[in-house]
Amino acid sequence: MITENKSQDKKSVLKGLNNEVQQNRGLDLETNPKGDSNGGAGKPVDNGGVATSKFDEHLEKQWMAVRDNYLANFPELNDMDTKYDNKGFGTLMQKLAKRRQQTSEQLREEIMNWPSAQ
């Protein structure tokens, strides 16, 4: 706790904090005066308008339901590691598509339409 110059604030004409730096901007100023902040961000990813989280969620549930049956039908995938963590599902799908020589969209359609074992 600072005990020196206690009377300094009492003598101030401003009757408050003496701050020389403006903390906010007026409404008449531009919201981004330095230009476009997204200039170096690059091109956005085109995911075909599909919400990625919902896309992955449904695909992942279907994959879990048909994985063993699907892999049994494609012997070229037997040596492939199909285990993944929470963030690696998309990577697994890309590897499967590459190994099957398909696009990710073709693989997704195939898995989503695969009959699940009941």
N, C-alpha and C positions, 0 to 999 in steps of 0.2 A: 504494500500500500504506500502510495506516495504522500508524504506529509508536507513537503516543501511547497511554497507558493500557493497555499490554499486560497488566499485572497485574490489571486490573479483572475479567476473566473468571475468574482463578484464585481471587479472593476471593468469588466468587458462591456462594451457598448452593445454587442450582439445578443447578450443574455442567452447564450447557447454555445454550442461547439463552434470553434473558430477553424473552419476547414477551408483551405484555399483551393482545393481540388474539387471540381464539379463531379458529383457522383452519379448523376443521371443526365440524360439528354432531353431537350425539349421535344415536343411532338412534331414540330415543324422540320426537324432534321431527318435526313434519309436514314432508313433502318440499317443500311449497309453501305457506308460512305466509301469504303475501299474497293468496291467492285464485287464481282461474283466470288463467293468463298468456295464454290464447287468447281472452280476452274481446273484444278489439278486432279479431280476425282476420277476422271476417265469415263468410259462409256458404261451405262447401267447394264446390268445383266438382264437378258430377255428370258424370263421363265415361262413365256407363253400365256401370261395372265393367270397362272395357277398359283394359289396361295401355297407357298412352299411348306409351311408347317402342316397344313391339312393334307396336302399331297403326300408328304412323307409319312404322316400318321396312318393314313388308310393303306398305303402301300406296305408299310412295315407290318401292320396287323395281318394283311393278306400273306405277306412273305412268311411270317411265323407259322401261319396255318398250312402253307403248301410247301415249305422249304424241303423237307425230306423227300416228298414225292417228286418235286421238281428236279432236285439234284439226281435222283435215281434215274430219271429219263435222259440225262445228259452226262455220259461218262467222262467227257472232256473236262468237266467241272469237279471231278472227284478229288483231285490233288489241291484244290483251291481252299484256302482258309475262309470259311463263311461266318466266322465269329466276328463280332464288332461291338464297339462300345456305343454309348448314346450319340456321339458325334460322328461315328464312322459309317452309318447306314448308307448315306449318299455315296460314299467312296466305294462301299461294297457293291452297290448297284452299278456304278461306273465300271468296276472291274469285271462284273458278270457280263455286262453289255459288250465290253471289249473282247472278252473271251468267246462269247457267242457270236461275235461279229455283227452286232446289232446296235442300233442307236438306243440311248437311254429311254426314249419314248416307246420304242418297240418292245423293249424288255418290260417296261412298266405295264403296257397293255397285255403282254403275255402273262405276267404274274397276276394281274387283276382279273383276268379271264380264266385263269387256271382253276380247274375243279378242285375244291378243297376236299381232303379225305374226311369222311364222316364216320 
